[in-house]
Amino acid sequence: MHWGAEGVFAGSVFISTEESRVPQSVKEKIVAANGLDLLLFRTVPHYYRSLPGKLAEKLASMDKAGASNEALGKAMGGLRGLRLGMLEGNTDEGYIALGTGIGNIRSVKSVAEVVNALNG
């Protein structure tokens, strides 16, 4: 790895690759966003960061108001919310979970291009 790293944690950049199963509309939202666009909500012990959308805004608002883990988990819809957002691009009923590194994603690239860039 570049600069002597033994590994990287880079999930979000691979979500936006040409080979990824997420819809083109989700990839375009990722490319257009930066880390400050992400909404934060938690269900202990996990924290989620999501691109804005109806469900993500509701979850962030619930979290800010002190909703219980159970209430947040129920509103998230389990894996259904993640599937609807990530795999179907439906941000009204789902959410698109990403990391703050999205600010470094400026275009949709192939996996090979991403790996080559990581290797320097």
N, C-alpha and C positions, 0 to 999 in steps of 0.2 A: 504494500500500500504506500501511497505517496507520503513523504515526510516520516517514514518509519513506523507508521501505524500498523498494528497487527489485525485490525478489524474496524468496521464502522457500523453505526446504527443509522440506517438510512431508509426506512420504510416508505416514507411519503414520496420520495423521488421515484421509487419503483412503481408506485400506484399510478403515476402520471406517464408511464412509458407507453410506447406504441403497442407493446405486447400485452399490456394489462387489460383485464376483462371489464374494467369500469367504462361507462359510456363516455364518448367524446365530450359530451356536455360537462361531465365531472372533471375531466382532464383540463378543459378550458377554464373552469372555475379555479382549479388549483394554480394554473399558470398565471391567472389574473390576480390572485390573492397574495397577501403577505402575512407574516406572523401576527401582526396587529389586528387582522381581520377575524382571527379565530375567537370563538366563544368558548368559555371554560365552564364545565360542570363536573361534579364529582359524585361517585357512588363508592364510598370507602370500601376497599383500599385503592380504587382506581380513579384517575383523573382523565377526563376526556376533553379534547380540543376539537372543535368542529367549525366548518365553514358555516356562515349564517344561513338560516332557513327557518321555516315556521317551527319545526320541532326543536331544533337547536336553540332558538331564541326562547322557547317555552322552558326547556330544560335549564338553561342558564338563569332564567328568571326564578324558577323554582329553587334552584340551588342557592341563589343570592338571598332568597326569602327564608332559607333554612329548612327546606323540605327534607324529610327523612330519606334514608337510602332506599327504603322500600317504595316510597312514593316516586322517587326519581327512577328507580329500576322499572317500575310499572309503566311510567310515562315513556321511557326509552323503548319499551316493547321488546326487550331482550334482543336477540340477534335479528329480529324482524326489522327494527329501526335501522340497524347498521346495513342490512341487505337492501332495504328500500333506498337508502341514501347513496351508498357506495356502488351497488351493482345496478340500480335502476335509475339513479339520478333524481329520485323523488325527495326533495328536501322539505316538502310539506309534512310528510309522514315519516321521514327518515332523516338520518344525519350522516355527514361525511367527516369521519374522524381522521385527523392528520396531526403531524407534529409541527413545531415552530419553524422547522427548516424549510417550509414551503416558500419562504421569502427568497430562497436561492434557486427556485425552479422557475425558469423563464421561458421554457418551451417544452413541447412533448418530444422526447428523444427515444431512441431504441435502448434496450437493456445494454447492448454492447457499448453504445456511446456513454451511458452512465458509468459502467464499470471501467471503461478506459479513462474517463475523467477522474474517477476515484483513485486510479492507479497512477495518475499524473502523466 
